[in-house]
Amino acid sequence: MQYLYLALAVLTSGYSGVCYKRVSAGSRSRADSALMPVIWFVPLTVVFLVIALATGGIDASAGVLLPALMGGIASAVCAYSLLESMKANSYSLAIIIVNLSFIFPVIFSAIFLHEKFHILQFIGMILAVAVILILNVGKGEGRSTPLALALAVLSSLGNGLIDFSIKIQQNSMPGEGEYSFFFFTYLFATAICVIMYPFFRTAGNISRKKSEDIDSEEERDRLKFDRKFFAGTVVPGLLIAVCNGVCFFSVSRLTGWMNAAAEFTVITSLSIVISLVVGFVRMRQKLTWREIVSLIFCAVAIVCQYLNLI
């Protein structure tokens, strides 16, 4: 069963990035980026509420609420900063930084949960980092501003903290309270996004009022276009709900089987392998030296993690 959860985590984590890119194209303001995550947070809140009620009720103990609060804040911050980052950065740069998020739960687990990992696992992590850099650095897709880079780093840290909040909850309550944890996580995330929206909307209105050159008819056309584009984000937003729900639930189920170093390095490496194989088989892309080296590094990184599990 663990291999099924691993496969689900790998497949959904890889596809969610594509959906985020589509949603970010529909965001025309920071207020939009603050509110759009509600599209996937609300369905996830409802789904996990129903499952929790059907499997014994809501667990509101500290072992659930405190990690869920961390996860909710991290989810909201990650979603907002990732949407803004993908608008401001090249797709490759955003993916580099976000993919490096697997490092954070490993570091936090070692520091705060006193989780140990073998030297081979550390080597595997280094190889996974090298793969991400080899595949994306030097593509010449333009430069980013310090603010854009900071948003990408913030989204990466937020994603890492989501994974770490799952580790905390499962470490304190192994095999218990996970449905309630995810319910409260997405409930908190929804509330934070709703609170963020009027703040950014007010800031955006003040900024627009400072510009006196906006033609009223042009502004009306732009707003109509924005509403049409915003409606086009609902479908990819719901796909993000499916990907995030399945991915993070699978990560939760894997925590008792692997330590953080093995779990997140393997998920990251397998996601890269699958994307390369799909590009080669389905899209008939030729493998470059970067991709061949990356496949070898990914294979070694995965072996390094599994040697520690045997």
Secondary structure, 3 states (H helix, E strand, C coil): CHHHHHHHHHHHHHHHHHHHHHHHHCCCCHHHHHHCCHHHHHHHHHHHHHHHHHCCCCCCCHHHHHHHHHHHHHHHHHHHHHHHHHHHCCHHHHHHHHHHHHHHHHHHHHHHCCCCCCHHHHHHHHHHHHHHHHHHCCCCCCCCCHHHHHHHHHHHHHHHHHHHHHHHHHHHCCCCCHHHHHHHHHHHHHHHHHHHHHHHHHHHHHHHHCCCCCCHHHHHHHHHHHHHHHHCCHHHHHHHHHHHHHHHHHHHHHCCCCCHHHHHHHHHHHHHHHHHHHHHHCCCCCCCHHHHHHHHHHHHHHHHHHHHHC
